[in-house]
Amino acid sequence: MKTPLNDFLEKYIKEEKIRFHMPGHKGRAFIGAEKYDITEIEGADVLYNADGILRDSMENAAQLFGTRKTFYSTEGSSLSIRAMIYLLKLYAMNEGIKPKIAAFRNAHKTFVTACALTGMETEWLYGREPQGITCCNISAEEVKNYLDGADELPVALYVTSPDYLGNMADIKGLSEVCEEKGIILAVDNAHGAYLNFLPENLHPIYLGAHICCDSAHKTLPVITGGAYMHISYKAPDIFAEKGEYALSLFASTSPSYLILRSLDKANGLLSADYSEGIAGFAEKVQKLKKELALRGYCFIGDEPLKLTLDSKKYGYTGTEISEYLYINNIVCEFSDRDYTVMMLTDSNSDEELCRLFKVLWALPKKEKLTERPPVIIPSERVIPLTDCIYLPTEKISIEKAVGRICGSINISCPPAVPVVVAGERISEAQAELLKYYGEKEVCVIA
């Protein structure tokens, strides 16, 4: 597969043109990448009005992911999520539908800010299993029961899958329910761009989602900030027609060409033998899990390339295992009181996998800790989310916050999943939940 943007940059560099344009470094090395760092000059196309090499590159990406349209983001999935919510609001208005979206409660904080900025009303769906704030295990049948009992259908269902711990929702089943009810399925697939290249395609678009975002930089060999917004063939026409416009509403007018080059160059890699390589690597990861299970480790989640230790069953908090790994020169993605999360890709070497195995094997198992993560408690909404972002707030201790109305757009414990959202009344149970995740203060409406 051709890489038109990368080819343009290589040619531009060889021609040694005098750069009387941004950026200010003029291509001269400071950190080493400057020669590839340009702006939207003649021939380089314009990201959100693409009709040249960027258009061709995004069409290549769409071909790889089997989409009607794939748009690039140089500001991560956060930008794509904002554009997705805007498109859903636009679609609802055009169709005369109430702009309300039903969302799994473990949504990233960007979803909350996007709803606040667009005026999209949110109805939260809560999971029943006590796996902490990052999880929201809701079946397709449970969603169907919710929709069957709804007085008014939402315009869309918003699902985060995979979640931060590696749990994957039943996207195929959820898509069938959404099709039956005539609503949109939107998926935050930030952690799952690679799912499209597994022997069994597990990507949301392939499984039936209408629209989704991928953070390419999380699981593919792409520079931080590189992401996609995918539009499926069955999505409303307005999604493809207004996709660039939606992104441009929230995006910088100075997109990083270092990130764009990375996304473009990745197309060449992904179209070659990437699927074969990732399949072999996934097998190695599964073997690693099985061998560590013999030592007594317990893993949760079904995402193929994520290792999530249910640390307390091995006798440690997630943070304690993360700290143990760190002093052995291994850095995890995330840890809290309950879990230790490691994100793997085929860029990790066999030697690195072996090192991880040896270090974990050397850690002695202790008596399991019985404390389990709390269940998220549904909140009482008092003030519309959009109104809250303009109201004065004050910061007070968690102990004094019970009964007050949350004023922060969201209180996001790592990794950026809200416990309480602006406009919701803070209950005693939620205050305890905040303290469980290490929060000491909270912003409330003054």
ABEGO torsion letter per residue (X at the ends): XBBAAAAAAAAAAAAGBBBABOBAAGGBBAAGAAAABBBBBBGAEBAAABABAAAAAAAAAAAAAGBABBBBBAAEAAAAAAAAAAAAAAAAAAAGBBBBBBBBAABBAAAAAAAAAAGBBBBBBBBABBAEAABBBBBAAAAAAAAAABABBBABBBBBOBBAAGBBBBAAAAAAAAAAAGBBBBBBAAAAAAAAABABBABAAAAGBABBBBBAAAABBBBBGBBBBBBBAABBAAAAAAAAAAAAAABBABBBAAAAAAAAAAAAAAABAAAAAAAAAAAAAAAAAAAAAAAGBBBBEABAABBBBBAAAAGBBAAAAAAAAAAAGBBBABBBAABBBBBBBAABBAAAAAAAAAAAAABBBBBBBABBBBBBBBBBBABBAAAAAABBBBBBBAAAABGBBBABABBBBOBGBBABBBGBBBBAAAAAAAAAAGBABBBBBX
